[in-house]
């Protein structure tokens, strides 16, 4: 799994006018702005990362929680569980 970012999606909610936010736990790698993954056949892009009340460009705390704003998907496209970004 070298070079891959693995997250576990714990919760999902919508922010009107912004998009879908996934509450995630980082299991491996580094989560960065602009990263993409396929969720239920749709491409999702990371457009914002927040953790500990701070907006971040990247998140690398293994086992840490972050809120991730995703573009390109609807709430119904996001399922709880593991996702791999490449």
Phi, psi and omega per residue, in radians:
X1 nan 0.251 -3.137
X2 -1.028 2.430 3.111
X3 1.421 0.071 -3.135
X4 -1.965 2.610 3.071
X5 -1.887 2.210 -3.089
X6 -2.051 2.218 3.098
X7 -2.175 2.740 3.038
X8 -2.058 1.985 -3.121
X9 -1.380 2.123 -3.094
X10 -1.691 -0.572 -3.081
X11 -2.760 2.781 3.132
X12 -2.465 2.387 3.037
X13 -2.590 2.837 -3.113
X14 -1.833 2.483 2.990
X15 -2.039 1.971 -3.077
X16 -0.987 2.253 3.133
X17 1.514 -0.179 -3.133
X18 -2.004 -0.855 -3.126
X19 2.432 -2.678 -3.050
X20 -1.796 2.329 3.127
X21 -1.983 2.222 3.045
X22 -1.843 2.275 3.011
X23 -1.583 2.087 -2.991
X24 -2.200 2.744 2.937
X25 -1.991 2.222 3.140
X26 -1.371 2.153 -3.123
X27 -1.755 -0.416 -3.141
X28 -3.017 2.630 3.098
X29 1.440 -2.772 -3.133
X30 -2.268 2.285 3.082
X31 -1.638 2.198 -3.078
X32 -2.224 2.681 3.018
X33 -1.005 2.480 3.107
X34 1.522 -0.171 3.113
X35 -1.124 2.642 -3.101
X36 -2.252 2.618 3.060
X37 -2.575 2.771 3.077
X38 -1.712 2.128 3.106
X39 -2.092 1.992 -3.126
X40 0.876 0.759 3.069
X41 1.450 -0.001 3.129
X42 -2.017 2.497 3.127
X43 -1.425 2.184 3.103
X44 -1.891 2.419 3.111
X45 -2.112 2.392 3.091
X46 -1.356 2.048 -3.128
X47 -1.930 -0.248 3.082
X48 -2.770 2.537 3.085
X49 -2.298 2.274 3.085
X50 -2.299 2.405 3.067
X51 -2.659 2.377 3.136
X52 1.056 0.537 3.124
X53 1.353 0.164 -3.124
X54 -2.059 2.462 3.036
X55 -1.478 2.273 -3.032
X56 -2.125 2.696 2.999
X57 -1.508 -0.465 3.117
X58 -2.662 2.840 -3.107
X59 -2.456 2.152 -3.053
X60 -2.306 0.245 -3.132
X61 -1.418 1.754 -3.139
X62 -1.072 2.249 -3.094
X63 1.513 -0.081 -3.134
X64 -1.480 2.735 3.134
X65 -1.794 2.511 3.086
X66 -2.569 2.714 2.976
X67 -1.713 2.275 -3.065
X68 -2.158 2.034 3.083
X69 -1.448 2.181 -3.082
X70 -1.966 2.432 3.073
X71 -1.930 2.545 3.045
X72 1.713 -0.034 -3.136
X73 -2.355 2.781 3.027
X74 -1.776 2.861 3.121
X75 -0.953 -0.671 -3.117
X76 -1.201 -0.288 3.117
X77 -1.419 -0.309 -3.023
X78 -1.745 2.145 3.127
X79 -1.954 2.638 3.117
X80 -1.223 2.543 3.130
X81 2.202 -2.860 -3.017
X82 -1.473 2.475 3.086
X83 -2.335 2.494 3.109
X84 -2.011 2.158 3.008
X85 -1.699 2.436 3.112
X86 -2.045 nan nan
